[in-house]
Structures are given as C-alpha cells and as structure tokens.
C-alpha cells in the first residue's frame, strides 16, 4: 500500500502530459476518491461546494490567483494584504481555505504559492466563468429546491417561468434579461470564448469545402440562425477564407448591435419563430439553439427552416449529445444550468433521435468533435 501511495504522490507532482492519459487518470482518481472518502469528508465536500465558488470569486476580486501565478517565489499573507488592500486577518483565513481546497499551495505559516489550479484560475476567461456562475447561475440554484417543490417536481419547460425568473426577479427570459446587463454579458462572452480556445470545433468534423463544391461570390454559403454575436461566422471565415460566397448572421434586432464586426459577413434581423426568409443556402447552421427549448418549441424552430432548404442544402445542429448512460460530469452540470436558468435541457442521444424523427429529418452525419463532453454536429436533410 505504501508503494501505491508513493506512486500516487509522484503522479500528483508530475502528471502525464498526454490529454487522453490525463483524462483516464482523472476518472480513475475520482472513483478512488468516492471509494475511500471518509463520510465526514464527503459531507464537508458537498456542504463546502458553494463556499468554493464564493471564495474563488473573492480571490478573483482581490487578484490573488493572478498575483500568486505570476510570482516566482512564495508570497506572505502580509504582502498579499498590502497588495490587495484586504485586512490581514481576513486574508489569512481566505488563503488557508483556498489552500485546503487545493486552489493554491501553502508552503509554510502564512506563506503561499501557486499550483496548477492557481494558474488555471488566474486566466481571465476562467475568472469570467467564475463571475458568471456566481452572479447569474448561483442565485438560480439557491431558489431551485423551493421552486421544484412548489411546482410539484415537474420538469421545467417554460422559459418565462423557471428558477431564473424567481432568482433575478424578472418576467423576461434569461437571454433577453442578459442584454440589459452589459457587465454580466461581457463576462459571459469572455467565458464562452475561453471554453472554446484551442479546442476542436464543428469545422474539424464537417468537410465544408467538399459539401459546397463550386461556389461564386453570390452563392449563399451559410446562414447562422440565431448566431448571437457571430463567433461561428468569424470562425468559418477564418477557417475557410478561400471559399467564395455569402455568409449571413441572423438574430433578433436587440442582439445584432452587440455582434462583432466580421469582414464579409452580412447581418439580418430574424426571429426564428417565423419562416426562414433566406432560401437555398448550402448550410443552415444552429449552435446551442434547440437546447434552450422543450421539444414542442424546438420542433417549431426546425419546421420554420425546412421550407427554405433546397436539394443542395443541409441543416447543421451543433449541440451537446449526452450519452444514454455514463454521462460526463461536465455534461450533466451543463444540463442542470440549462434547467435552472432557461427551463431547458441538454438532450440525450435517444432524445435527439426522437426529436429529429418527429421533425421529419434524416440524419446523414452525427459526429462528436469533443467526445468527452458530447459536443457534436448533427447534419440532417428533410426525409
């Protein structure tokens, strides 16, 4: 047993660099933790989860992760207090908590340094993710138990009646409410960008050039339906600058003013609850749209697009597909966020198959570009 413990400690100091090996080791370590954890450690971990988020946010506000990550030597509590302006006694308590949760490393009495987690949490995009979760999602989670009890534990399916409306005291759906929150939107957009940095995308698994074949400047290549700020249009133009043709970003009039400026991308105000006005595009693309709605609403969105498809058109649905069993924790966490914030869901593969069949779609490609989380494209045409 002592040899095994020594091997585990050695691995913690020098984990494998190969992503697949790291992932396998992480899953095995989680199973080992679940099998060996003391009951009181279990309840401490569960009860402490909100505190981890809370004091991660405090640490971000004080610049602690960034300062420790940049420092070549351990830093004292007194130095960090003078740097941050925080009370020394308060800061010592926060730092001890962060160290006990392995978010920073304690090297001596009131002396701290960074570890791998610190460097991750020092990144601006991940700090934006902490802020978004703390400010937007956590209030929804706090009211969820009572909301579910009051509604008889029915699956939330109304975007105008969910824990989000209760928590944020609004009668607007989350995405409309967010447009009036510029600081929160800035965090959200930075967080979304960070999550996809250096990650595979739908264009890694869909051969766009082969599908398009020959095209001319007037060819309608791609319509990004409900494309938000236009990140996917920008990705397409960066990936395929050589393909001539039109790319159109569609979204609500209150969204488009916030869109990024992309050379060669048109914008069009469009409500996807109405019939698609652009006919015969080679690709109609929807990313993370249908996850926001129950099946009845999702079917309406799809059926408003189908009449616009020509024989050369495909509909690409870019969404998370949760396996029917053995779901990844990152996927199920996202599903809970969707439920409490949008009264919506991430669908399992079985649920996707049923929805697409009901919509009258034939799937010609279904490929995960991030298998761990199930982020995938579904390429479909009408039956």
N, C-alpha and C positions, 0 to 999 in steps of 0.2 A: 504493500500500500504506500509506503514511504517513497518508493521509486516512482510510482504513478503520480503522487503529489508533486514530486520534484519535476517530472516531465511536464505536468500541467503548468507549474510555475515558470518553467523555461519557455513554454509556448506563449504564456502571457507577456513575457518580455520580448519575445521575438516571434510573432505570429507569421504564418506563411503569407507571401506576397500574392500568390495566385488567387484571384477572386473566387473561383469555384471552391478551392480548398478552404478559404476563409469562411465561405458560406456554410459548407458542410461542418466545419469545426464549430461555428456559431450555433447551428441547430443541435449538434451533439451536446454542447455545453449547456444549452437551455434545458435539454432533457435531464442532464446530470443535476442541474440546479433544482429542477422540480422534484427529482427523486431523493435528494439529500437535504433539502432545505428544512431547517427547524421550524415547527409550527409558529413560533413567535416571530421568527424572521419572515415567514410568509405573511403574517398579518401586518407586520411592520412595513413590508414592501407594498402591500395593497393600500394600506392607510396612508403611506407616505407618497404615493404617486402624485396627488395634487400638489404636495409640497415641493416635489422635484421641479414641476413646471413653474410654480410660483417663484421659487428662489433662483431658478435659471433665468427667469425674466428680470429679477432684481439684479443678478450678476451681470446680465447684458446691459441694463440701465447704468450700472456703475462702471462698465468697461473692464470687468475683471478677467473674463476669458481672453479678451484681446491682449491685455497687458501681460498676463501670465504666458500666453502663447508666444509673445514677441521677446520675452526676457530670456537671456542666455543663462541666467543663474536663478536660483530660488529667490522669492521675494518675501519680505516680512509683512506681517499684518499692519505694523505701524507705517511702512512705506505705502502699502496699498490704501490705507486710510488717508494718508496725506495726498495721494494721487487722486483718489475718488471723492474726497470730501466727506466720507462716511465716518460716523462715530467708531472709534477703535474697538470698543467692547461689542457693539452691534456687528461690526465686520468680522471679528474673530468668531462669533457664533455662526455667521453665514458661511464663512470659509470652512469651518470644521464640518458643517453639514454637507457642503459641496464635496469635500474630500471623502466623507463617509459614504457618499453615493458614487464615488469614483469619477466625478466630473472634473476634479483637479487632483493633484497629488500632494500629500502632506509629507514633508521631509524632516520635520522637527517641530518643537513647540513654536507655534505662531510663525512657521515658515512653510511656504507653499510653492509648488512649481506646476508646470503643465504636464499633461499626459496626452494620449491620442484623442481622448474625448474632448479635452480642452481645445485642441486645435480645430476640431470639427465645429464646436460651439462658438468659436471665435469668427467663423466665416459669416459675412454679412447676410447671405441668403438664408442660412440656418437660423441666425438670430431673428430674421424677419419671420421665419416659420414659428419660432417660439412666441413671438409677439402676436402673430395671427391666432395661434391656438389659444393663447392666454386671454386675449381681448375679445375674440369672436366665438370660438368653439367652447371654451370652458364655461362661460355663463349658460350656454345651452345644456351642457351636461349637468349642471347643478339643478336645473329645473326638470330634467327628464324623468326621474323617478315619479314625481308627483304628476307630471303630465301624462305618463303612461297609466298610472293608477286611475286618474280622473277620466281617462278615455277608455277604461276597461281593457287595457293592454291590447288595443287594436294597432295593427301596423300603420304608422303614419303615411298618408298618401296625398295630403293636401298641402301644397306649397304655401298656402296662406294661413295654415293652422298647424303649427309644429312647435317644438320647444324653442325654436329660434324666435318666433313672434312673442312668446311669453317672456323669454330672457331679455330681449332687446326692446320690448315694449313698442312694437311696431305692427302695422297691419300690412306692410309690404313684404313681398318675397325677398329672400336673402340677397339675391343678385341686384335687385332694384335698390334695396336699402344701402347696399355697399357703395353705390355710385355717389351717395351723399357723404361718404366717409373717406376723404382723399388720403389721409394718413394710413388708414387701415388698408385701403386699396393698394397703396404703394408697397406696404409690407407683403400683401398677398401676391402681387405681381413679382416682386423680388424673390419670394419663396417659390413660386411656380418656376421661375427661371432657374433657380439653384437646383431644384429637384431634377431638372432635365439636362443640366450641364454635363457634357461629356458622356451622356447616356445614349443608347440606341433609340431611334425614333421609327415611326411608321415608314419613312422613306428608305430605311435599311432593309425592309422586308417586302416592299412593293416596288416592282420594276416599272416606274412611271414612264420612262422613255420607251420601253417595249410596248406598253399599253397605248401610248399616244401614237406611235408610228410617225408618219409625216404630219407636220403642222405648219401653219403660217401665222403671221402676226395677228390676224383677225380670228384665229381659232380660239374658241372658248375652252381653255385647258382645265381650269379648276375653279369651282365655286366653294368657298369655305363658308358653310352655312352656320350662322351663329358663332362666327370665328373670334368674337371678343376683340382683343387689341391687335390681332393679326400676327401672332407669333408663328403660327404654322404657315401662313403665307410667306413670311420672311424666311422661314426655314426652307420652304420649297424654292424660292428664288435663289437662295444661297447654294442649295444643293444642285439645282438644275438651271443655271443661268443660260445654258446653251439652247434650251427648248423655247422656240418662239410661240407666242400665244398670250391670250388674256388670262389674268388671274384676278378674281373678284372676291373681296372680303364683304360678307353680309352680316349685319347685326342691327339691333334696334337703334333708332336715332339718338337715344341718350347714351349709347355706348360708343358710337363711332367717333365722336370728338376726342375720346381718350386713346384712340388707336395710334399705334406707332406709324411713322411715315416710312413707307416702303416703296422704293423706286420700281415702277412697273406694275403696281398693284392698285386696282380700282376699288373704291368702296361704294356700297349700295345699301341704303336703309331697307331693311326687310324684316318682317315679322313672320317667323316660321309657323305660326298658326294659320297662315294664309297660303294660297297656292304659289309654288315657286315660279317667279316671273322669268328666269333665265332658262331658255330651252337648249337642250342638246349639248351640254358641257360634257367633256370627256370624263371628268371626275366631279362628283358632288361629295364633298368631304364634311363629316361632322365629328368633332372631337369633344368628348365628355359633355354631350348634349342630352342624350337619352337617359343617362344615369340620373339626371335631375328630375325625372318624371316617372310616375307609375305607368303601367302598360297601356292603359287607355289613352293617355296623353302622348306617350311615345309613338303609338300607332298613328295618331293624328299627324304628328310631325313627319313621319315616314310617308304617309299617304299624300301629304301635300307636295312631296318631292317627286314621287314616282311618275306623275304625268309628264314631267319635264325631261325624263330620260329618253334618249334615242338609242338605237341599236348599238351605238359605239360608246354609250355611257355606262359607268359603274357608280354605285353608291359605296363609299368607304366609311365605315363606322369605326372610329378609333376610341376604344373603351377598355376598361378593365374587365376581364373574364375570370371570375372566381371559380376554381375547380369545384366540382360537386362534392368532393371530400378532400380533407387535408389542406385547407386554405392557409395561406401565409398570413402571419400576424399583421403585416403592413396592409394587406388587402382588407382584412376584417376591421382594422382600425378605421380605414377609409370608409368602409360601409357604415360604421357607427356614426362617423362625422356626417355622412350624407343623410342618414336617418334623422339625426337631431338638428341639423342645420337647414335641410332642404326638404324634409319629409320624403326623401327619395332613397335610392338603393344602388349598390353595385350588384350586378346580376351574376348568377352562376351560369355555367355553360348550358345547363338544362333550361334555365330561364331564358337565356338568349335564343336558344334553338326554338323554343315555343313562341317567343315574340316574333322572330323573323318569319317563322312559318305562318303565323296569323297575319302578318303584314303582306304575305304573298311574295316573299323574296326567296331567291335561290342563291345560296352561298357558293361562290366559286373560289374563295380563298379565306382561310382563317388561320392567322399566324401570330404568335406571341413574339413581340420584339424585346420584351423584358419578361422572360418566363417566371422569374421569382415572384413578381407582383401580379402577373397575369395581364399586363398591359399589351393589347393586341389590336390588330386590324381585322375587320370583317369586311370582305369585298363581296358585294351582292348585286344581283340584277333581278328584275321582275321575273316571276315564273312564266 
